[in-house]
Amino acid sequence: MSIWLHTALATALAAAPPEVETLERTIQKGDTCETIALELYGDGSHVDVIHRYNPWLGAQLPHHLEPGQTLVLPKTLPPPLPDAEVTVTRRNVEARAPEASDWSSARPGLDLWRGWRVNTREQSSAQITFRDQSRVELRENTLVIIYGGLGGSRGKARRETAEATLDRGALRSRLGAYTGKDDSAVTVTTPSAVAEFAGGASLVTVDDTGTSRVANHGEGKAAVRSAGAKGAKGPKVRIAARMGSRVDKDAPPSKPKPLPPTPAWIERGPATFVAVGGLGGTIQGEWGAIAGAGSYRVEVSEDPEGSEVLTSQVVPASIHRFEAQGLPAGDYYASVAAVDGDAFESPPSERLLLTVVPVGLVSPGAAPLPRPEPTADGATPGLRGPLRVLRGTRLDVPLGLRCRVDDGVPSRVPVLADAGEHTVACLTDDASPVPGF
């Protein structure tokens, strides 16, 4: 069996200190970040400003200063940085400031401050980057509230930690992969749980009843405790790699249990596909069954890290194959995860690289192509039904491919010379078959 995934793009960022007039300050014996912040800005808690303008000091607070070192510092206290930023959106993503009553469209580059909400609608997704470059990804129908970072408090060494509240939906973090630091951290609060992650990869989901599922997909540290009726309480439960814990409302976390095994792709099919006449192409893949799986989640992304998700769907356990249609020329990356009967999800598989290459159609005398007519079942012409063209239309096949009409000789310029319905099949230069049309 197979599942048809219809697909429907975005950018990224890096936060930099605002441009203000600066000065150089040479460290004297006895200087600390706190005393310098108090002297320049009237408040010793503004040590985060020193770090922002002198990243070579490192993230750990308080910084150890040596006499003779030189700091670059703003002459006056700069405006605060946002707590986070929207870096990727797909389809219908909304945001709302704490004081606003209406939602507005969230676009990449939108600054997010404490209390801002980000909401993804059906078949939509988003990525949020926090000030310390920790990133989280929101699946469809997910609502997140931003609570920013916790800077170092007076006299204490405290790592900045990204904080967010997940009201509903699914949030994925892959901390070390984005920040380059194995100790980057994020805290996620849900209606039933408080989850803490340091490095690695994780997945937190909240269902309609408020039950949370916390899964440690990587080699980082993960822990969860009950949120309780009056805020976070109860002992932490540590979650080892490839384990997960469930937290019902007003109940302690369950004993961690193994996550389902990760499915593997069956790499016996094609990896190259064609998009014909500007109509888009169809990619496909097949994976091996996982014993005991209740379903599978298939994702198709435009980037090898899987952050720019085109589509994400859960399919029944009887399905081990997918097709995604209408894709323009380019590279795509597919992953699959197994989901057990309690909705715990395995780490995703390795991403399968699938490439769509364009095959142009050139009508005789450069006449316009006939307007496509809907097929009997209403499908897009050329995807599941014949594509009508003029007799004598030539195929413009790109380098690396050769195509043939019916039983003809493979060529880079085959011609549809006869009236009637024809099948076009293509080969790569190394004779690997490419699905035809």
C-alpha positions as CSV (number, residue, x, y, z in Angstrom):
1,M,0.0,0.0,0.0
2,S,1.1,3.6,-0.4
3,I,0.1,7.0,0.8
4,W,-0.1,10.1,-1.4
5,L,1.4,13.2,0.2
6,H,0.4,16.5,-1.5
7,T,2.9,19.2,-0.8
8,A,2.4,22.9,-0.9
9,L,9.3,27.6,1.6
10,A,11.6,30.1,4.1
11,T,14.9,31.4,5.5
12,A,17.1,31.6,8.7
13,L,18.9,34.1,10.9
14,A,21.6,35.1,13.4
15,A,21.2,37.7,16.1
16,A,23.9,40.3,16.4
17,P,24.4,43.1,18.9
18,P,22.7,46.3,17.8
19,E,25.0,49.0,16.4
20,V,25.8,51.5,19.2
21,E,28.9,53.5,20.1
22,T,31.4,51.4,21.9
23,L,34.5,51.9,24.0
24,E,37.5,49.7,25.0
25,R,37.9,48.8,28.6
26,T,41.1,47.3,30.0
27,I,40.6,44.9,32.9
28,Q,42.1,45.9,36.2
29,K,42.8,43.7,39.2
30,G,39.6,43.1,41.1
31,D,37.3,43.8,38.1
32,T,34.4,41.5,37.6
33,C,31.6,41.5,35.0
34,E,29.2,42.6,37.7
35,T,31.3,45.5,38.9
36,I,31.9,46.7,35.3
37,A,28.1,46.5,34.5
38,L,27.3,48.4,37.7
39,E,29.9,51.1,36.9
40,L,28.8,51.6,33.3
41,Y,25.1,50.8,33.4
42,G,24.1,51.4,37.0
43,D,23.0,47.8,37.5
44,G,25.3,44.8,38.1
45,S,22.8,42.4,36.6
46,H,23.6,43.6,33.0
47,V,26.4,41.1,32.6
48,D,24.7,39.7,29.6
49,V,25.6,42.9,27.7
50,I,29.3,42.2,28.3
51,H,28.9,38.7,26.9
52,R,27.0,40.0,23.8
53,Y,29.8,42.3,22.9
54,N,32.6,40.0,23.9
55,P,31.6,36.4,22.9
56,W,35.2,35.2,23.3
57,L,34.5,35.2,27.0
58,G,32.3,32.1,26.6
59,A,28.7,31.5,27.7
60,Q,29.4,30.4,31.3
61,L,28.6,33.0,34.0
62,P,30.3,34.6,35.8
63,H,33.2,35.2,33.4
64,H,36.7,34.9,34.7
65,L,38.5,38.2,33.9
66,E,42.3,38.6,33.8
67,P,44.0,41.9,34.3
68,G,45.2,43.3,30.9
69,Q,42.4,41.8,28.9
70,T,40.5,44.3,26.7
71,L,36.7,44.4,26.5
72,V,34.6,46.1,23.9
73,L,31.6,47.6,25.6
74,P,28.7,49.9,24.5
75,K,28.9,53.4,26.1
76,T,25.2,53.3,27.0
77,L,23.0,50.3,27.7
78,P,21.9,49.0,24.3
79,P,18.2,48.1,23.6
80,P,17.4,44.5,24.6
81,L,17.5,41.7,22.1
82,P,14.4,39.7,21.4
83,D,14.1,36.4,23.2
84,A,13.7,34.5,20.0
85,E,13.0,34.8,16.3
86,V,10.8,33.0,13.8
87,T,13.3,31.5,11.3
88,V,11.3,29.1,9.2
89,T,7.6,29.0,8.3
90,R,5.6,26.7,6.1
91,R,2.0,27.5,5.0
92,N,-0.2,29.0,7.7
93,V,1.8,30.2,10.8
94,E,0.5,32.9,13.2
95,A,1.9,34.9,16.0
96,R,0.5,37.1,18.7
97,A,2.0,39.6,21.2
98,P,0.9,39.3,24.8
99,E,-1.1,42.5,24.7
100,A,-2.7,41.7,21.3
101,S,-6.2,40.2,20.9
102,D,-5.8,39.2,17.2
103,W,-3.4,36.8,15.5
104,S,-1.2,38.0,12.6
105,S,0.8,36.1,10.0
106,A,4.3,35.0,11.2
107,R,7.0,35.4,8.7
108,P,10.7,34.5,8.9
109,G,12.6,37.3,10.7
110,L,9.8,38.1,13.2
111,D,11.2,39.0,16.6
112,L,9.6,37.2,19.5
113,W,9.6,38.6,23.0
114,R,8.6,37.1,26.4
115,G,4.9,36.1,26.3
116,W,4.6,36.0,22.5
117,R,2.6,33.1,21.1
118,V,3.3,31.2,17.9
119,N,0.6,28.9,16.4
120,T,0.8,26.5,13.4
121,R,-2.3,25.5,11.6
122,E,-3.2,22.4,9.7
123,Q,-0.4,21.0,7.5
124,S,1.8,23.9,8.7
125,S,5.2,24.0,10.5
126,A,7.6,26.5,11.9
127,Q,11.1,26.9,13.4
128,I,12.0,29.2,16.3
129,T,15.5,30.2,17.1
130,F,16.3,31.5,20.7
131,R,18.8,34.1,21.6
132,D,21.5,31.5,22.3
133,Q,20.8,29.9,18.9
134,S,18.9,26.9,20.4
135,R,16.2,26.0,17.9
136,V,12.9,24.2,18.2
137,E,10.6,23.0,15.5
138,L,6.8,23.1,15.7
139,R,4.6,20.6,13.8
140,E,1.1,21.3,12.6
141,N,-1.6,22.4,15.1
142,T,1.0,23.4,17.7
143,L,0.8,26.4,20.1
144,V,4.0,27.6,21.8
145,I,4.5,30.5,24.2
146,I,7.9,32.1,24.3
147,Y,9.6,32.7,27.7
148,G,13.1,33.6,26.5
149,G,16.3,32.8,28.4
150,L,17.5,32.9,31.9
151,G,20.6,34.9,32.3
152,G,23.2,34.6,35.1
153,S,21.8,35.9,38.3
154,R,23.9,38.1,40.7
155,G,26.8,36.2,42.1
156,K,25.8,32.8,40.5
157,A,27.0,30.9,37.5
158,R,24.0,30.0,35.5
159,R,23.8,28.9,31.9
160,E,21.4,30.7,29.7
161,T,18.5,28.4,28.9
162,A,15.8,28.8,26.3
163,E,12.3,28.5,27.8
164,A,8.9,27.9,26.1
165,T,5.5,26.6,27.0
166,L,4.0,24.0,24.7
167,D,0.2,24.3,25.1
168,R,-0.7,21.7,22.5
169,G,0.9,19.9,19.5
170,A,4.5,18.7,19.0
171,L,7.8,20.4,19.5
172,R,11.1,19.0,18.4
173,S,14.6,20.2,19.5
174,R,18.0,19.2,18.2
175,L,20.2,21.4,20.3
176,G,23.8,20.4,19.6
177,A,23.1,20.1,15.8
178,Y,22.3,23.8,15.6
179,T,24.3,25.6,18.3
180,G,27.6,23.6,17.9
181,K,27.5,23.2,21.7
182,D,26.7,19.9,23.4
183,D,25.6,21.8,26.5
184,S,23.0,24.0,24.9
185,A,19.7,23.7,26.9
186,V,16.0,24.2,26.6
187,T,13.1,23.9,29.1
188,V,9.7,23.1,27.8
189,T,6.6,23.4,30.1
190,T,3.4,21.7,29.1
191,P,0.0,21.5,30.9
192,S,1.2,18.4,32.7
193,A,5.0,18.4,32.7
194,V,8.2,20.4,32.8
195,A,10.9,18.9,30.5
196,E,14.5,19.8,30.5
197,F,17.0,19.0,27.7
198,A,20.8,19.7,27.4
199,G,22.2,18.9,24.0
200,G,21.1,16.1,21.8
201,A,17.6,15.7,20.2
202,S,14.2,15.4,21.8
203,L,10.5,15.4,21.0
204,V,7.7,16.7,23.3
205,T,4.1,16.2,22.4
206,V,0.8,17.2,24.1
207,D,-2.5,15.5,23.2
208,D,-6.0,16.8,23.5
209,T,-6.3,15.7,27.2
210,G,-3.1,17.5,28.2
211,T,-1.1,14.3,28.5
212,S,2.6,14.9,27.6
213,R,5.0,12.5,26.1
214,V,8.7,13.3,26.4
215,A,11.2,11.3,24.2
216,N,15.0,11.5,24.2
217,H,16.0,10.8,20.6
218,G,19.7,11.6,20.9
219,E,22.6,11.3,23.2
220,G,21.9,14.5,25.2
221,K,20.5,14.7,28.7
222,A,16.8,14.7,29.3
223,A,14.6,14.9,32.4
224,V,11.0,15.5,33.2
225,R,8.8,16.2,36.3
226,S,5.2,16.8,36.9
227,A,3.9,20.3,36.5
228,G,1.2,19.6,39.1
229,A,-1.8,21.7,39.8
230,K,0.2,24.7,41.1
231,G,3.3,24.8,39.0
232,A,6.3,22.5,38.7
233,K,6.7,20.0,41.5
234,G,7.8,16.4,42.3
235,P,11.1,14.6,41.6
236,K,12.8,14.6,38.2
237,V,12.7,11.5,36.1
238,R,15.8,11.2,34.0
239,I,15.2,9.9,30.5
240,A,18.1,8.0,28.8
241,A,18.7,7.9,25.1
242,R,16.0,6.3,23.0
243,M,13.6,6.2,26.0
244,G,10.4,8.1,26.7
245,S,8.2,9.0,29.6
246,R,4.5,9.8,29.7
247,V,3.1,12.5,32.1
248,D,-0.7,12.7,32.7
249,K,-2.2,15.8,34.4
250,D,-1.5,15.9,38.1
251,A,0.4,12.6,38.0
252,P,4.1,11.8,38.3
253,P,6.0,10.9,35.1
254,S,5.9,7.2,34.1
255,K,8.9,5.0,34.3
256,P,10.9,5.6,31.1
257,K,10.3,2.9,28.4
258,P,12.1,2.1,25.2
259,L,11.0,4.0,22.1
260,P,10.1,2.0,19.0
261,P,12.9,1.0,16.7
262,T,13.7,3.3,13.9
263,P,12.6,2.1,10.4
264,A,15.1,1.8,7.6
265,W,14.6,2.7,4.0
266,I,14.6,-0.1,1.4
267,E,17.0,1.4,-1.1
268,R,16.0,-0.7,-4.1
269,G,14.0,2.0,-5.9
270,P,15.0,5.0,-7.9
271,A,16.5,8.1,-6.3
272,T,15.9,10.4,-9.4
273,F,12.6,11.5,-10.7
274,V,11.4,13.9,-13.4
275,A,9.1,16.9,-13.4
276,V,7.5,17.3,-16.8
277,G,6.4,20.5,-18.5
278,G,6.5,22.6,-15.3
279,L,3.8,20.4,-13.7
280,G,6.1,19.1,-11.0
281,G,7.3,15.6,-10.3
282,T,6.5,12.7,-8.0
283,I,9.0,11.2,-5.5
284,Q,8.5,7.9,-3.7
285,G,10.2,5.6,-1.2
286,E,9.6,2.4,0.8
287,W,10.7,1.4,4.3
288,G,10.9,-1.9,6.2
289,A,8.1,-2.8,8.6
290,I,8.7,-2.4,12.4
291,A,7.1,-5.2,14.5
292,G,4.5,-3.7,16.9
293,A,4.3,-0.3,15.2
294,G,0.9,1.3,15.4
295,S,1.6,3.8,12.7
296,Y,4.4,5.6,10.9
297,R,5.2,9.3,10.5
298,V,6.6,10.3,7.1
299,E,8.2,13.7,6.6
300,V,9.6,15.3,3.4
301,S,11.9,18.3,3.8
302,E,13.8,20.6,1.6
303,D,17.0,20.5,3.7
304,P,19.2,17.6,4.9
305,E,18.6,18.6,8.6
306,G,14.8,18.2,8.2
307,S,13.9,21.6,9.5
308,E,12.2,22.9,6.4
309,V,9.4,20.3,6.4
310,L,7.1,20.3,3.3
311,T,4.8,17.7,4.6
312,S,4.4,15.5,7.8
313,Q,1.8,12.8,8.0
314,V,1.0,9.8,10.1
315,V,0.0,6.7,8.1
316,P,-1.4,3.3,9.3
317,A,1.0,0.5,10.1
318,S,-0.1,-1.4,7.0
319,I,1.5,1.3,4.8
320,H,5.2,1.0,4.1
321,R,5.5,3.3,1.0
322,F,4.9,7.0,0.3
323,E,4.5,9.2,-2.8
324,A,4.8,13.0,-2.7
325,Q,3.4,14.7,-5.8
326,G,3.6,18.1,-7.6
327,L,7.2,18.9,-6.6
328,P,9.3,21.3,-8.5
329,A,12.8,20.4,-9.6
330,G,15.2,20.1,-6.7
331,D,16.5,17.9,-3.9
332,Y,14.2,16.5,-1.2
333,Y,14.9,14.6,2.0
334,A,12.5,12.0,3.3
335,S,12.5,10.5,6.8
336,V,10.2,7.9,8.5
337,A,9.6,7.2,12.2
338,A,7.7,4.4,13.9
339,V,4.9,5.3,16.4
340,D,3.8,2.7,19.0
341,G,0.4,2.1,20.5
342,D,0.9,4.8,23.2
343,A,1.9,7.4,20.6
344,F,5.6,7.4,21.4
345,E,7.7,8.1,18.3
346,S,11.0,6.6,17.4
347,P,13.9,8.8,16.3
348,P,13.5,9.5,12.6
349,S,15.4,7.4,10.0
350,E,18.3,8.7,8.0
351,R,17.1,11.1,5.5
352,L,16.7,9.6,2.0
353,L,17.9,12.0,-0.7
354,L,15.5,12.1,-3.7
355,T,16.1,14.4,-6.6
356,V,13.6,15.8,-9.1
357,V,15.0,17.0,-12.4
358,P,13.1,19.0,-15.0
359,V,12.1,17.6,-18.5
360,G,10.8,20.4,-20.7
361,L,8.2,20.2,-23.4
362,V,8.7,22.2,-26.6
363,S,5.7,22.4,-29.0
364,P,6.2,22.6,-32.8
365,G,7.0,26.2,-33.8
366,A,7.2,27.1,-30.1
367,A,3.4,27.1,-30.0
368,P,1.9,27.3,-26.5
369,L,1.3,24.0,-24.8
370,P,-2.4,23.0,-24.7
371,R,-4.2,23.9,-21.5
372,P,-4.3,20.9,-19.2
373,E,-7.7,19.3,-18.7
374,P,-8.8,17.8,-15.4
375,T,-8.7,14.0,-15.3
376,A,-11.9,12.0,-14.6
377,D,-11.1,11.7,-10.8
378,G,-10.2,15.4,-10.6
379,A,-6.5,14.8,-10.2
380,T,-3.9,17.3,-11.5
381,P,-3.3,16.5,-15.3
382,G,0.1,14.8,-15.9
383,L,0.3,13.4,-12.3
384,R,-2.2,10.5,-12.5
385,G,-3.6,11.0,-15.9
386,P,-2.4,11.7,-19.5
387,L,-0.9,15.1,-20.3
388,R,-2.2,16.3,-23.6
389,V,0.4,17.9,-26.0
390,L,0.6,18.7,-29.7
391,R,1.9,16.0,-32.1
392,G,5.6,16.8,-32.9
393,T,6.3,18.1,-29.3
394,R,9.9,17.6,-28.4
395,L,11.2,16.7,-25.0
396,D,14.0,18.8,-23.6
397,V,16.0,16.3,-21.5
398,P,18.7,17.7,-19.2
399,L,22.3,16.5,-19.0
400,G,22.6,13.3,-17.1
401,L,19.4,11.8,-18.4
402,R,18.1,10.2,-21.6
403,C,14.5,9.4,-22.3
404,R,12.7,7.3,-24.9
405,V,9.1,7.3,-26.2
406,D,7.5,3.9,-25.9
407,D,10.1,1.4,-27.3
408,G,12.2,4.0,-29.0
409,V,15.9,4.7,-28.6
410,P,16.9,6.7,-25.5
411,S,17.8,10.3,-26.4
412,R,18.1,13.8,-25.0
413,V,15.7,15.1,-27.7
414,P,13.0,12.5,-28.2
415,V,9.9,13.6,-30.3
416,L,6.3,12.7,-29.8
417,A,5.7,12.2,-33.5
418,D,2.5,10.1,-33.7
419,A,-1.0,10.9,-32.4
420,G,-2.1,8.7,-29.5
421,E,-1.1,7.9,-25.9
422,H,2.6,7.3,-25.3
423,T,4.7,6.3,-22.3
424,V,8.0,8.1,-21.7
425,A,10.7,6.3,-19.8
426,C,14.1,7.8,-18.8
427,L,17.5,6.5,-17.7
428,T,20.5,8.2,-16.0
429,D,23.8,8.1,-17.7
430,D,24.8,5.0,-15.7
431,A,21.6,3.3,-17.0
432,S,19.7,3.5,-13.7
433,P,15.9,3.7,-14.5
434,V,14.0,6.9,-13.7
435,P,10.2,6.6,-13.3
436,G,8.5,7.6,-16.5
437,F,5.3,9.5,-17.3
